Amino acid sequence: MDTPLLPFRHFLLGLAVVAVWGTNFVVIHQGLAHLPPLLFAALRFLFAALPGIFLFPRPRVPWSHLAAYGVLIGTGQFGLLFIAMNGHISPGIASLVIQMQVFFTIGLAMRLSGETVRPYQGVALALGLAGLVVILTHTDGSTTPLGLGLVLVAALSWAGGNIVARASRVTDMLPYVIWGSLFSAPPLFALSFALEGWDAIRAGIVGADVPTWAAVLWQTVGNTMFGYAAWGWLLSRHPAAVVTPLALLVPLFGMGASTVLLGESLPFWKIAAALLVMSGLVVGLLYPRWRKARTA
């Protein structure tokens, strides 16, 4: 059975979503120029929750699921990612390493279900790890072992959020993300006050210019509202096997935008690392679907 193709307009919409998600790493870099990372993350989720909770009804899921998702995605994923990108890892490499969440999600799901690792999954993981080794052996001033470690933990937190969302059996992610943000903002604000301090918070807010506030709003309007709404709309009309492979383009947009807009260097080792990680993602995501389609 042939896999259906996306209509051209729907393909362009999906491409726009992954372009927003990929180039968002450059936007994060812009916001971090003035705002402390934890404060930046807290503002992101505050603006996602308000006024969003008044526009979308609460998903019919347990409050504990919303709380777990909010903490994992808010504090775990974006809190650590923003800290890492605050001088410890370049935007392009961050956009690549965070995609390890795919392997973590698969691993957590298998752990919970008791499944064993299949050969193609072992190959996919080996390729991804090889890419990480390349990055680790070429850390410099723009990418440090600390930054790499923080982004890996952020990817693990993202995977945990994916597992919670899957357990919630939600079909529309936008309201779920918005209501989960109610539990993301408070701990991020608390950590910002505790670790960054009032002086840094006040200086960041006072010194924030128009591009900085635009970066904060873009986290809500572009990355969350448009991204999740459009992605969910596509998934409601097409098989996941047709839509989700587009997400493989996120690191390409991330590294490309970082190179073009920020002047991030793109030496051979970065290209090699990207090819290894992307190859692992392709094997892990597309091989089982290709095998199923071929069998059918």
Backbone as CSV, one residue per row, in Angstrom:
resi,resn,N_x,N_y,N_z,CA_x,CA_y,CA_z,C_x,C_y,C_z
1,MET,0.844,-1.191,0.000,0.000,0.000,0.000,0.877,1.238,0.000
2,ASP,0.639,2.180,-0.905,1.420,3.403,-0.997,1.051,4.352,0.141
3,THR,2.067,5.032,0.680,1.836,6.032,1.713,1.292,7.302,1.076
4,PRO,0.140,7.828,1.540,-0.415,9.031,0.933,0.507,10.230,1.118
5,LEU,0.434,11.151,0.189,1.247,12.357,0.239,0.418,13.524,0.750
6,LEU,1.084,14.464,1.392,0.401,15.670,1.826,0.053,16.534,0.628
7,PRO,-1.154,17.112,0.594,-1.434,18.123,-0.429,-0.405,19.248,-0.321
8,PHE,-0.132,19.901,-1.426,0.958,20.874,-1.450,0.766,21.982,-0.418
9,ARG,-0.465,22.484,-0.267,-0.704,23.548,0.708,-0.486,23.050,2.134
10,HIS,-0.857,21.808,2.403,-0.646,21.251,3.733,0.845,20.999,3.981
11,PHE,1.547,20.605,2.924,2.996,20.441,3.048,3.660,21.774,3.394
12,LEU,3.223,22.857,2.735,3.785,24.180,3.027,3.484,24.598,4.461
13,LEU,2.289,24.266,4.945,1.949,24.587,6.333,2.857,23.831,7.290
14,GLY,3.064,22.535,7.045,3.967,21.759,7.883,5.387,22.279,7.821
15,LEU,5.810,22.687,6.630,7.153,23.244,6.470,7.288,24.550,7.255
16,ALA,6.217,25.351,7.265,6.244,26.599,8.031,6.386,26.320,9.520
17,VAL,5.712,25.275,10.004,5.799,24.936,11.425,7.216,24.537,11.808
18,VAL,7.823,23.631,11.044,9.179,23.186,11.400,10.187,24.306,11.200
19,ALA,9.904,25.230,10.276,10.780,26.395,10.112,10.714,27.290,11.345
20,VAL,9.508,27.476,11.883,9.347,28.268,13.105,10.053,27.585,14.264
21,TRP,9.845,26.277,14.412,10.475,25.558,15.516,11.995,25.529,15.387
22,GLY,12.512,25.457,14.159,13.950,25.425,13.967,14.603,26.778,14.189
23,THR,14.042,27.820,13.564,14.614,29.167,13.696,14.373,29.743,15.079
24,ASN,13.505,29.111,15.869,13.233,29.606,17.218,14.486,29.622,18.085
25,PHE,15.476,28.800,17.756,16.704,28.793,18.545,17.473,30.106,18.377
26,VAL,17.362,30.715,17.219,17.957,32.041,17.024,17.176,33.081,17.825
27,VAL,15.852,32.929,17.865,15.014,33.845,18.645,15.356,33.735,20.131
28,ILE,15.552,32.517,20.609,15.953,32.326,22.006,17.269,33.035,22.288
29,HIS,18.204,32.913,21.374,19.499,33.594,21.516,19.303,35.100,21.657
30,GLN,18.369,35.664,20.895,18.084,37.090,20.962,17.528,37.468,22.334
31,GLY,16.588,36.675,22.832,15.998,36.988,24.131,16.992,36.900,25.268
32,LEU,17.926,35.971,25.172,18.908,35.778,26.236,19.955,36.889,26.268
33,ALA,19.939,37.762,25.280,20.889,38.877,25.281,20.613,39.834,26.434
34,HIS,19.363,39.891,26.920,19.004,40.812,28.001,18.370,40.119,29.200
35,LEU,17.648,39.036,28.978,16.910,38.393,30.063,17.667,37.205,30.637
36,PRO,17.680,37.053,31.963,18.227,35.826,32.557,17.446,34.618,32.043
37,PRO,18.096,33.482,31.862,17.442,32.343,31.199,16.186,31.834,31.898
38,LEU,16.219,31.691,33.231,15.042,31.173,33.924,13.889,32.170,33.881
39,LEU,14.200,33.454,33.972,13.155,34.473,33.844,12.560,34.452,32.448
40,PHE,13.402,34.322,31.445,12.943,34.249,30.052,11.982,33.077,29.879
41,ALA,12.357,31.911,30.408,11.492,30.739,30.300,10.186,30.953,31.060
42,ALA,10.256,31.572,32.234,9.048,31.819,33.021,8.082,32.736,32.276
43,LEU,8.602,33.779,31.664,7.754,34.703,30.906,7.125,33.998,29.714
44,ARG,7.881,33.111,29.087,7.359,32.359,27.952,6.094,31.601,28.333
45,PHE,6.136,30.915,29.461,4.992,30.087,29.861,3.895,30.916,30.510
46,LEU,4.265,32.033,31.125,3.233,32.922,31.665,2.358,33.455,30.547
47,PHE,2.977,33.908,29.466,2.220,34.445,28.343,1.482,33.347,27.574
48,ALA,1.938,32.103,27.707,1.213,30.997,27.086,-0.043,30.660,27.883
49,ALA,0.075,30.741,29.222,-1.068,30.407,30.084,-2.097,31.529,30.121
50,LEU,-1.631,32.757,30.123,-2.520,33.919,30.176,-2.341,34.734,28.907
51,PRO,-3.402,34.929,28.125,-4.813,34.642,28.419,-5.307,33.299,27.886
52,GLY,-4.400,32.367,27.528,-4.803,31.139,26.852,-5.855,30.332,27.590
53,ILE,-5.749,30.283,28.942,-6.703,29.455,29.691,-8.121,30.013,29.599
54,PHE,-8.261,31.300,29.240,-9.597,31.880,29.083,-10.133,31.701,27.662
55,LEU,-9.280,31.243,26.766,-9.693,31.050,25.381,-9.958,29.587,25.048
56,PHE,-9.323,28.671,25.802,-9.466,27.243,25.526,-9.948,26.525,26.777
57,PRO,-10.950,25.649,26.652,-11.412,24.888,27.816,-10.338,23.932,28.303
58,ARG,-10.364,23.633,29.601,-9.374,22.718,30.164,-9.556,21.321,29.595
59,PRO,-8.483,20.707,29.136,-8.592,19.320,28.645,-9.116,18.400,29.741
60,ARG,-9.888,17.419,29.352,-10.457,16.482,30.323,-9.433,15.417,30.680
61,VAL,-8.422,15.849,31.393,-7.361,14.956,31.867,-7.126,15.281,33.335
62,PRO,-6.535,14.362,34.098,-6.257,14.650,35.518,-5.334,15.856,35.683
63,TRP,-5.564,16.617,36.741,-4.694,17.756,37.036,-3.245,17.306,37.216
64,SER,-3.075,16.101,37.751,-1.715,15.606,37.959,-0.962,15.456,36.640
65,HIS,-1.664,15.099,35.571,-1.026,14.988,34.266,-0.593,16.361,33.768
66,LEU,-1.464,17.358,33.919,-1.120,18.714,33.495,0.067,19.238,34.302
67,ALA,0.074,18.948,35.604,1.170,19.411,36.455,2.487,18.749,36.058
68,ALA,2.454,17.433,35.852,3.676,16.717,35.481,4.196,17.205,34.138
69,TYR,3.287,17.376,33.178,3.698,17.858,31.864,4.287,19.265,31.970
70,GLY,3.598,20.131,32.733,4.073,21.508,32.856,5.454,21.604,33.470
71,VAL,5.717,20.818,34.510,7.031,20.868,35.158,8.110,20.271,34.265
72,LEU,7.810,19.150,33.630,8.807,18.504,32.775,9.172,19.379,31.574
73,ILE,8.155,19.938,30.911,8.423,20.751,29.728,8.936,22.130,30.111
74,GLY,8.333,22.723,31.145,8.724,24.076,31.528,10.091,24.126,32.174
75,THR,10.184,23.561,33.369,11.450,23.609,34.105,12.494,22.685,33.501
76,GLY,12.076,21.453,33.182,13.034,20.472,32.698,13.556,20.762,31.311
77,GLN,12.638,20.936,30.347,13.090,21.134,28.972,13.578,22.564,28.735
78,PHE,12.668,23.524,28.836,13.036,24.877,28.434,13.895,25.596,29.465
79,GLY,13.673,25.335,30.757,14.534,25.956,31.756,15.993,25.573,31.545
80,LEU,16.253,24.274,31.402,17.626,23.814,31.194,18.160,24.216,29.819
81,LEU,17.293,24.175,28.791,17.731,24.569,27.459,18.171,26.031,27.440
82,PHE,17.390,26.903,28.083,17.731,28.325,28.096,19.017,28.571,28.883
83,ILE,19.200,27.842,29.994,20.453,27.975,30.748,21.628,27.547,29.880
84,ALA,21.468,26.432,29.168,22.549,25.934,28.321,22.886,26.933,27.220
85,MET,21.848,27.524,26.622,22.076,28.449,25.513,22.581,29.809,25.975
86,ASN,22.631,30.017,27.272,23.154,31.269,27.815,24.682,31.190,27.954
87,GLY,25.332,30.906,26.820,26.788,30.911,26.783,27.456,29.557,26.850
88,HIS,26.673,28.467,26.920,27.277,27.146,27.062,27.142,26.278,25.814
89,ILE,26.277,26.638,24.891,26.122,25.862,23.663,25.552,26.776,22.591
90,SER,25.973,26.586,21.358,25.511,27.441,20.275,24.087,27.061,19.874
91,PRO,23.325,28.003,19.318,21.944,27.702,18.921,21.846,26.556,17.921
92,GLY,22.755,26.505,16.949,22.693,25.454,15.944,22.893,24.072,16.531
93,ILE,23.906,23.927,17.383,24.165,22.631,18.004,23.035,22.270,18.968
94,ALA,22.492,23.264,19.675,21.371,22.998,20.587,20.172,22.456,19.828
95,SER,19.892,23.021,18.649,18.744,22.558,17.863,18.932,21.120,17.396
96,LEU,20.181,20.687,17.285,20.471,19.313,16.877,20.413,18.357,18.059
97,VAL,21.084,18.706,19.153,21.191,17.803,20.300,19.831,17.581,20.960
98,ILE,18.977,18.600,20.985,17.674,18.458,21.634,16.826,17.392,20.951
99,GLN,17.155,17.065,19.691,16.394,16.034,18.985,16.663,14.632,19.524
100,MET,17.613,14.522,20.438,17.812,13.231,21.101,16.587,12.832,21.908
101,GLN,15.658,13.776,22.102,14.406,13.446,22.782,13.671,12.306,22.082
102,VAL,13.875,12.157,20.768,13.234,11.059,20.042,13.705,9.720,20.600
103,PHE,15.014,9.578,20.789,15.560,8.331,21.315,15.133,8.127,22.767
104,PHE,15.137,9.203,23.549,14.719,9.101,24.941,13.244,8.713,25.048
105,THR,12.413,9.290,24.178,10.984,8.962,24.207,10.756,7.493,23.895
106,ILE,11.450,7.007,22.863,11.327,5.593,22.506,11.822,4.712,23.652
107,GLY,12.946,5.092,24.260,13.496,4.309,25.352,12.575,4.265,26.568
108,LEU,12.000,5.410,26.934,11.088,5.444,28.077,9.830,4.623,27.796
109,ALA,9.320,4.751,26.568,8.127,3.991,26.204,8.401,2.493,26.267
110,MET,9.563,2.070,25.799,9.911,0.648,25.840,10.112,0.193,27.282
111,ARG,10.696,1.058,28.102,10.913,0.707,29.509,9.582,0.459,30.209
112,LEU,8.607,1.328,29.928,7.304,1.215,30.576,6.512,0.016,30.066
113,SER,6.723,-0.314,28.786,5.958,-1.421,28.197,6.673,-2.759,28.325
114,GLY,7.948,-2.738,28.725,8.701,-3.973,28.877,9.242,-4.523,27.575
115,GLU,9.221,-3.736,26.510,9.736,-4.205,25.224,11.264,-4.223,25.236
116,THR,11.828,-5.019,24.353,13.281,-5.074,24.187,13.685,-4.244,22.973
117,VAL,14.940,-3.847,22.956,15.453,-3.036,21.852,15.545,-3.884,20.588
118,ARG,14.999,-3.364,19.500,15.059,-4.057,18.225,16.327,-3.650,17.481
119,PRO,16.770,-4.481,16.534,18.037,-4.181,15.851,18.075,-2.794,15.215
120,TYR,17.008,-2.389,14.524,17.037,-1.080,13.861,17.108,0.049,14.883
121,GLN,16.509,-0.161,16.081,16.590,0.857,17.120,18.002,0.962,17.677
122,GLY,18.687,-0.184,17.757,20.075,-0.160,18.184,20.954,0.592,17.198
123,VAL,20.708,0.382,15.914,21.456,1.111,14.880,21.185,2.600,14.976
124,ALA,19.904,2.961,15.144,19.536,4.374,15.234,20.211,5.037,16.426
125,LEU,20.183,4.370,17.579,20.810,4.923,18.777,22.318,5.041,18.610
126,ALA,22.943,4.052,17.978,24.394,4.091,17.765,24.782,5.283,16.896
127,LEU,23.994,5.544,15.862,24.267,6.698,15.005,24.126,7.996,15.785
128,GLY,23.059,8.102,16.576,22.862,9.312,17.370,23.980,9.526,18.370
129,LEU,24.397,8.467,19.046,25.489,8.575,20.012,26.803,8.933,19.326
130,ALA,27.011,8.409,18.126,28.231,8.757,17.382,28.256,10.253,17.086
131,GLY,27.095,10.811,16.740,27.023,12.250,16.509,27.345,13.033,17.768
132,LEU,26.862,12.572,18.919,27.157,13.249,20.180,28.642,13.173,20.512
133,VAL,29.267,12.044,20.218,30.704,11.894,20.473,31.493,12.895,19.627
134,VAL,31.081,13.064,18.377,31.748,14.042,17.515,31.650,15.433,18.128
135,ILE,30.457,15.791,18.632,30.277,17.107,19.249,31.130,17.229,20.507
136,LEU,31.122,16.193,21.331,31.850,16.232,22.595,33.355,16.370,22.375
137,THR,33.880,15.762,21.323,35.317,15.833,21.066,35.721,17.134,20.375
138,HIS,34.741,17.971,20.035,35.053,19.247,19.388,34.470,20.429,20.155
139,THR,34.234,20.251,21.467,33.712,21.360,22.254,34.736,22.487,22.292
140,ASP,34.210,23.699,22.175,35.076,24.881,22.199,34.368,25.948,23.013
141,GLY,34.695,27.201,22.775,34.079,28.274,23.529,32.586,28.398,23.296
142,SER,32.108,27.998,22.120,30.688,28.139,21.800,29.868,26.932,22.234
143,THR,30.513,25.793,22.414,29.827,24.577,22.859,30.700,23.888,23.894
144,THR,30.190,23.734,25.096,30.949,23.164,26.205,30.323,21.846,26.644
145,PRO,31.084,21.016,27.356,30.504,19.788,27.900,29.306,20.062,28.812
146,LEU,29.360,21.153,29.589,28.235,21.512,30.449,26.998,21.811,29.611
147,GLY,27.177,22.592,28.550,26.043,22.913,27.694,25.457,21.674,27.044
148,LEU,26.328,20.780,26.583,25.870,19.543,25.966,25.097,18.694,26.972
149,GLY,25.602,18.600,28.198,24.920,17.824,29.228,23.569,18.408,29.587
150,LEU,23.494,19.732,29.703,22.229,20.378,30.042,21.176,20.135,28.963
151,VAL,21.580,20.218,27.701,20.620,20.011,26.617,20.168,18.554,26.570
152,LEU,21.060,17.626,26.889,20.669,16.210,26.931,19.638,15.965,28.036
153,VAL,19.833,16.587,29.200,18.838,16.453,30.273,17.533,17.131,29.858
154,ALA,17.634,18.256,29.143,16.439,18.921,28.626,15.696,18.001,27.658
155,ALA,16.449,17.294,26.815,15.830,16.351,25.874,15.154,15.207,26.624
156,LEU,15.776,14.736,27.712,15.172,13.682,28.521,13.880,14.172,29.168
157,SER,13.874,15.426,29.624,12.660,16.003,30.202,11.570,16.125,29.153
158,TRP,11.945,16.508,27.954,10.979,16.586,26.858,10.370,15.201,26.604
159,ALA,11.215,14.185,26.612,10.723,12.825,26.413,9.747,12.436,27.520
160,GLY,10.071,12.804,28.761,9.155,12.530,29.857,7.823,13.225,29.666
161,GLY,7.854,14.466,29.178,6.616,15.177,28.875,5.819,14.480,27.785
162,ASN,6.526,13.936,26.792,5.838,13.187,25.729,5.115,11.967,26.290
163,ILE,5.761,11.276,27.216,5.159,10.085,27.810,3.919,10.466,28.621
164,VAL,3.996,11.571,29.369,2.840,12.030,30.144,1.694,12.402,29.215
165,ALA,2.001,13.121,28.130,0.961,13.511,27.181,0.330,12.294,26.532
166,ARG,1.150,11.299,26.217,0.616,10.071,25.618,-0.301,9.357,26.597
167,ALA,0.074,9.330,27.877,-0.769,8.699,28.888,-2.079,9.444,29.075
168,SER,-2.074,10.751,28.791,-3.294,11.556,28.921,-4.260,11.318,27.763
169,ARG,-3.760,10.702,26.676,-4.578,10.404,25.500,-5.238,11.662,24.925
170,VAL,-4.474,12.755,24.851,-5.023,13.991,24.303,-4.974,13.934,22.776
171,THR,-5.972,14.552,22.160,-6.021,14.633,20.699,-5.720,16.032,20.200
172,ASP,-5.869,17.036,21.070,-5.584,18.422,20.703,-4.537,18.945,21.682
173,MET,-3.307,19.096,21.203,-2.204,19.442,22.093,-2.198,20.907,22.520
174,LEU,-2.790,21.812,21.730,-2.689,23.233,22.062,-3.314,23.545,23.420
175,PRO,-4.574,23.160,23.697,-5.108,23.422,25.040,-4.311,22.712,26.139
176,TYR,-3.821,21.538,25.831,-3.041,20.779,26.808,-1.767,21.542,27.177
177,VAL,-1.093,22.085,26.170,0.137,22.848,26.415,-0.175,24.121,27.190
178,ILE,-1.255,24.800,26.824,-1.612,26.058,27.481,-1.935,25.829,28.958
179,TRP,-2.768,24.834,29.259,-3.118,24.575,30.643,-1.943,23.994,31.418
180,GLY,-1.100,23.227,30.737,0.106,22.745,31.401,1.052,23.871,31.769
181,SER,0.986,24.973,31.006,1.851,26.124,31.284,1.548,26.754,32.633
182,LEU,0.336,26.542,33.153,0.010,27.024,34.495,0.959,26.446,35.540
183,PHE,1.474,25.256,35.269,2.376,24.593,36.199,3.837,24.768,35.795
184,SER,4.073,25.401,34.648,5.446,25.666,34.207,5.958,26.983,34.769
185,ALA,5.121,28.022,34.700,5.573,29.361,35.075,5.942,29.501,36.550
186,PRO,5.116,29.046,37.523,5.452,29.281,38.937,6.805,28.735,39.371
187,PRO,7.143,27.454,39.083,8.462,26.988,39.521,9.613,27.712,38.818
188,LEU,9.393,28.128,37.567,10.442,28.867,36.869,10.659,30.244,37.492
189,PHE,9.573,30.922,37.857,9.717,32.211,38.549,10.399,32.015,39.894
190,ALA,10.018,30.961,40.626,10.628,30.703,41.933,12.131,30.434,41.791
191,LEU,12.495,29.620,40.810,13.914,29.329,40.587,14.672,30.571,40.125
192,SER,14.014,31.409,39.327,14.651,32.634,38.874,14.979,33.539,40.058
193,PHE,14.010,33.708,40.974,14.258,34.526,42.160,15.353,33.914,43.027
194,ALA,15.345,32.596,43.169,16.293,31.937,44.056,17.705,31.907,43.482
195,LEU,17.839,31.638,42.181,19.157,31.421,41.580,19.687,32.657,40.843
196,GLU,18.820,33.402,40.203,19.265,34.570,39.433,19.200,35.860,40.248
197,GLY,18.262,35.927,41.180,18.190,37.072,42.079,17.378,38.229,41.529
198,TRP,16.838,39.009,42.461,15.980,40.124,42.071,16.738,41.167,41.254
199,ASP,17.995,41.422,41.588,18.766,42.433,40.867,18.904,42.063,39.393
200,ALA,19.206,40.791,39.113,19.334,40.350,37.716,17.989,40.392,37.012
201,ILE,16.922,40.036,37.727,15.586,40.070,37.130,15.203,41.496,36.778
202,ARG,15.401,42.405,37.709,15.056,43.812,37.460,15.895,44.394,36.337
203,ALA,17.199,44.097,36.350,18.066,44.607,35.282,17.656,44.058,33.927
204,GLY,17.265,42.778,33.897,16.854,42.173,32.635,15.596,42.808,32.083
205,ILE,14.607,43.035,32.948,13.339,43.615,32.495,13.539,45.067,32.072
206,VAL,14.297,45.824,32.862,14.535,47.233,32.526,15.342,47.354,31.235
207,GLY,16.315,46.470,31.056,17.183,46.566,29.885,16.624,45.924,28.634
208,ALA,15.515,45.206,28.769,14.940,44.524,27.608,14.437,45.534,26.586
209,ASP,14.850,45.354,25.341,14.403,46.242,24.269,13.264,45.586,23.493
210,VAL,12.836,46.247,22.424,11.722,45.735,21.628,12.021,44.346,21.059
211,PRO,13.203,44.117,20.458,13.488,42.754,19.962,13.433,41.684,21.054
212,THR,13.817,42.052,22.286,13.779,41.076,23.373,12.348,40.692,23.709
213,TRP,11.468,41.684,23.848,10.068,41.382,24.133,9.409,40.682,22.949
214,ALA,9.849,41.008,21.743,9.339,40.298,20.573,9.745,38.823,20.630
215,ALA,10.966,38.553,21.121,11.416,37.164,21.269,10.575,36.427,22.294
216,VAL,10.214,37.106,23.396,9.363,36.484,24.409,7.994,36.164,23.825
217,LEU,7.396,37.136,23.135,6.069,36.927,22.554,6.094,35.857,21.471
218,TRP,7.208,35.793,20.741,7.304,34.792,19.678,7.285,33.383,20.250
219,GLN,7.810,33.214,21.479,7.750,31.911,22.115,6.302,31.448,22.289
220,THR,5.414,32.423,22.532,4.003,32.091,22.735,3.239,32.059,21.429
221,VAL,3.340,33.144,20.657,2.519,33.286,19.451,2.984,32.349,18.346
222,GLY,4.281,32.349,18.070,4.795,31.543,16.970,5.043,30.108,17.355
223,ASN,5.872,29.916,18.379,6.308,28.580,18.742,5.177,27.732,19.329
224,THR,4.308,28.349,20.140,3.257,27.592,20.815,1.928,27.667,20.078
225,MET,1.376,28.890,19.957,0.039,29.037,19.378,-0.010,28.542,17.932
226,PHE,0.834,29.115,17.087,0.825,28.703,15.682,1.365,27.290,15.526
227,GLY,2.498,27.000,16.169,3.149,25.713,15.972,2.271,24.545,16.357
228,TYR,1.783,24.541,17.585,0.985,23.396,18.047,-0.382,23.350,17.378
229,ALA,-0.974,24.536,17.127,-2.286,24.544,16.476,-2.192,23.987,15.058
230,ALA,-1.215,24.447,14.292,-1.075,23.994,12.909,-0.669,22.530,12.849
231,TRP,0.251,22.130,13.721,0.704,20.732,13.742,-0.449,19.805,14.114
232,GLY,-1.221,20.218,15.131,-2.373,19.412,15.517,-3.415,19.327,14.418
233,TRP,-3.592,20.437,13.678,-4.546,20.456,12.562,-4.116,19.466,11.483
234,LEU,-2.828,19.415,11.186,-2.323,18.477,10.181,-2.480,17.034,10.650
235,LEU,-2.182,16.779,11.920,-2.294,15.416,12.440,-3.744,14.939,12.489
236,SER,-4.687,15.889,12.593,-6.099,15.503,12.625,-6.627,15.156,11.242
237,ARG,-5.864,15.482,10.205,-6.320,15.262,8.833,-5.475,14.277,8.054
238,HIS,-4.305,13.937,8.572,-3.405,13.034,7.863,-2.801,12.041,8.845
239,PRO,-2.385,10.872,8.375,-1.726,9.902,9.256,-0.446,10.480,9.856
240,ALA,-0.176,10.101,11.092,1.037,10.593,11.759,2.289,10.228,10.973
241,ALA,2.279,9.066,10.293,3.435,8.628,9.521,3.732,9.566,8.354
242,VAL,2.746,10.345,7.939,2.941,11.288,6.838,3.417,12.644,7.351
243,VAL,2.936,13.031,8.544,3.218,14.374,9.065,4.519,14.423,9.860
244,THR,4.706,13.482,10.790,5.821,13.583,11.737,7.210,13.573,11.102
245,PRO,7.447,12.910,9.956,8.796,12.986,9.385,9.244,14.408,9.041
246,LEU,8.302,15.336,8.875,8.688,16.722,8.607,9.513,17.300,9.752
247,ALA,9.294,16.776,10.978,10.032,17.281,12.138,11.528,17.029,12.013
248,LEU,11.920,16.121,11.127,13.349,15.862,10.919,14.062,17.089,10.352
249,LEU,13.293,18.037,9.811,13.886,19.236,9.217,14.204,20.309,10.252
250,VAL,13.716,20.149,11.495,13.931,21.178,12.519,15.418,21.499,12.710
251,PRO,16.305,20.493,12.884,17.727,20.837,13.054,18.325,21.525,11.835
252,LEU,17.841,21.187,10.638,18.370,21.850,9.443,18.048,23.339,9.463
253,PHE,16.804,23.673,9.839,16.443,25.083,9.955,17.209,25.736,11.104
254,GLY,17.379,24.993,12.205,18.085,25.554,13.345,19.535,25.867,13.039
255,MET,20.236,24.917,12.450,21.644,25.136,12.135,21.800,26.137,10.996
256,GLY,20.901,26.083,10.025,20.972,27.025,8.913,20.733,28.448,9.358
257,ALA,19.697,28.663,10.180,19.400,30.009,10.653,20.517,30.545,11.536
258,SER,21.083,29.673,12.371,22.175,30.099,13.235,23.403,30.499,12.417
259,THR,23.635,29.793,11.328,24.773,30.118,10.458,24.551,31.425,9.713
260,VAL,23.350,31.587,9.151,23.059,32.759,8.321,22.855,34.020,9.159
261,LEU,22.080,33.918,10.236,21.683,35.098,11.000,22.659,35.458,12.115
262,LEU,23.327,34.461,12.684,24.235,34.725,13.802,25.700,34.556,13.431
263,GLY,25.951,34.063,12.232,27.335,33.866,11.816,28.009,32.696,12.488
264,GLU,27.218,31.725,12.986,27.810,30.538,13.608,28.580,29.744,12.555
265,SER,29.799,29.374,12.896,30.619,28.633,11.949,30.029,27.256,11.693
266,LEU,30.292,26.717,10.529,29.772,25.404,10.158,30.920,24.551,9.621
267,PRO,31.852,24.171,10.499,32.977,23.334,10.067,32.519,21.917,9.738
268,PHE,33.449,21.147,9.218,33.106,19.790,8.778,32.586,18.936,9.921
269,TRP,33.153,19.093,11.132,32.739,18.234,12.238,31.279,18.460,12.610
270,LYS,30.796,19.698,12.486,29.390,19.963,12.768,28.500,19.296,11.721
271,ILE,28.939,19.366,10.480,28.168,18.709,9.411,28.140,17.203,9.635
272,ALA,29.305,16.632,10.012,29.374,15.193,10.264,28.482,14.799,11.436
273,ALA,28.515,15.593,12.510,27.674,15.301,13.671,26.204,15.374,13.300
274,ALA,25.835,16.378,12.516,24.444,16.528,12.095,24.004,15.344,11.243
275,LEU,24.874,14.916,10.333,24.525,13.782,9.477,24.337,12.504,10.290
276,LEU,25.176,12.316,11.299,25.059,11.111,12.131,23.762,11.129,12.942
277,VAL,23.500,12.245,13.624,22.282,12.328,14.429,21.044,12.238,13.554
278,MET,21.056,12.946,12.418,19.903,12.914,11.517,19.697,11.525,10.939
279,SER,20.787,10.833,10.638,20.674,9.459,10.134,20.033,8.555,11.178
280,GLY,20.437,8.737,12.437,19.817,7.964,13.506,18.329,8.238,13.630
281,LEU,17.945,9.523,13.503,16.529,9.878,13.571,15.753,9.262,12.406
282,VAL,16.360,9.305,11.226,15.698,8.740,10.054,15.474,7.243,10.234
283,VAL,16.500,6.536,10.696,16.367,5.095,10.908,15.321,4.801,11.980
284,GLY,15.380,5.538,13.081,14.468,5.277,14.184,13.022,5.601,13.867
285,LEU,12.785,6.654,13.070,11.422,7.084,12.795,10.834,6.484,11.522
286,LEU,11.657,6.378,10.493,11.114,6.016,9.188,11.237,4.538,8.844
287,TYR,12.264,3.857,9.376,12.437,2.455,8.997,11.215,1.588,9.327
288,PRO,10.668,1.669,10.559,9.499,0.803,10.837,8.304,1.122,9.947
289,ARG,8.139,2.381,9.582,7.023,2.735,8.705,7.269,2.243,7.284
290,TRP,8.522,2.331,6.845,8.855,1.822,5.516,8.654,0.314,5.468
291,ARG,9.069,-0.393,6.540,8.917,-1.847,6.582,7.433,-2.235,6.604
292,LYS,6.638,-1.489,7.394,5.216,-1.791,7.441,4.553,-1.567,6.090
293,ALA,4.907,-0.455,5.424,4.322,-0.169,4.118,4.727,-1.217,3.105
294,ARG,5.991,-1.684,3.173,6.463,-2.684,2.227,5.753,-4.015,2.471
295,THR,5.553,-4.366,3.741,4.843,-5.603,4.047,3.399,-5.559,3.552
296,ALA,2.749,-4.382,3.776,1.372,-4.227,3.309,1.287,-4.294,1.800
